[in-house]
Amino acid sequence: MRRHPRRGEASRTVTSARGTARPTAGSPDRGAAVGRGIGIGLMHTLWRPRVLGAWRVPASGPVILAVNHTHMIDGPMLMGTAPRPVHFLIKKEAFVGPLDPFLRGIGQLAVDRSGTDRTAVTGALDVLAAGHVLGIFPEGTRGEGDFAALRAGLAYFAVRSGAPVVPVAVLGSTDRAARLVRKLPALRSRVDLVFGEPFTAGDGSGRRTRAALDAATVGIQERLSGHLTEARRLTGR
């Protein structure tokens, strides 16, 4: 006889074969919430983030934050300023030494960018299926941060999950370097984070053919580029 779940069981996590817990529908977002708390403390202590439009992020349900990427602090900065905890897809090269258990412990996902990483894909879809927030750098790596070239991953996750995409522009992280640690922005400098209007990717059919995903990627790129232009106008950067 099939046993009906007890009250509260929907909030548990499922353990994968690799031994890492993945979120299920209704599961608490404890790890990412801890990461958000750490991000808030560090980002607001070391720099002066100015957040615009955070109210546009849906208060509940699955959401994808699509973020431009020019500096190593862009991810932590967003974690410390977004209104909800964020699970980021981060290059696997960052998961070394003590950073490995730390990043996994705060709900971040390692991704191998050299090919299709099925473990990372499953983990990202699990985050969305559980009603949480997935953070993606759609350009795939740090660069000009202008959304000029997007990888197909964002379109796939958005079309497959049906989750709304919220564009995020991080501006000012590369303006001035710190005196002692040149890889970091100048201490107490201002970094702007501008959240855009959420939108649904694709044509609504849910098709994930190559042509459909290519078309969805073009549409996403137009929306992200338009948001970046507006964010620069609003912030004067």
Phi, psi and omega in degrees: 000136181285128181273131177284141181294142176285163178301132178096345182291335179294345182266006181274169177253161177253136180265126181281173180296337181276356176090005178257139182282133176244145184289145173243169184306127178085001183288148178291155185254049191297312183300310180294330178293322176296317178300321179296318179298318178296318180298318179300313181297313184288311187295321182280343176275317185275328182228184181237079180291138173244120187253127179237132173079017181299336180295346179284342178287121179308138185288341180209167180086168183293139179216144173247123174264117180258113193243135173288159191220109178236344186216155182295339181270359184301315179296305177302324179297318179291321178301326182272357182234342179293148182287349179227155177300145185237135171258113181264143166277117186236142181305140185297337180298339179282343184270071181235148177056219181293342179292333182300299180295330179294309182297318178294323181294332179260022169082017180270154188244127178279138179226134175271113186277358182281347180193196179280110181267097185294328178296317179293320179299313180297317180298318180294318179293326176297320178301314181291320179297332179277358178084024182258187184252127177253129177256133182225137167265096188295344177281346175089334182201170178290145180191222180287340179070030184251010180058028184288331181222115182252144171278165186281350185302316182300314180299318181298311181297319182292315181289316182296318184271335186076006181289143176291150177255130176247115178287142179228128176252123174256119186232137175103353183290342180250009184294310182223137180269151176293154184289317185273319180243097188293342180281351181252154174295156179304136181300139180065016174281160183271134174236127181263137174235117185243118179266135182260183179288135177292148177215160178259131182274155177085185183262007178089355182277341182079002181294141182238033175290164180302317181295319181294319180290324177297317179294320179296321179297319178297315179296319179296316181300320178297317180293318181292318179296319178297320178295319180298318177299316179293322179296320177294324178294318182293322184266347183074022181257000000 
